[in-house]
């Protein structure tokens, strides 16, 4: 485990339970989106009162999070 990851883990332990839950939820969503993209599945999002289907080739947030993880700068 890198020094940066250890520091993040220590900082997370000091947070209130509500903030920990928020971080865990964001991590789970990001992982699910990344998995959809890897498997070639679309995702559905709610935008401007309508369902918007995003094809896997247009999914960008998973790619961004994966890059941050490789650099060690992801928030979890």
HELIX and SHEET records of a PDB file:
HELIX    1   1 UNK A    3  UNK A   13  1                                  11    
HELIX    2   2 UNK A   17  UNK A   39  1                                  23    
HELIX    3   3 UNK A   56  UNK A   58  5                                   3    
HELIX    4   4 UNK A   61  UNK A   71  1                                  11    
SHEET    1   A 2 UNK A  43  UNK A  47  0                                        
SHEET    2   A 2 UNK A  50  UNK A  54 -1                                        
END                                                                             
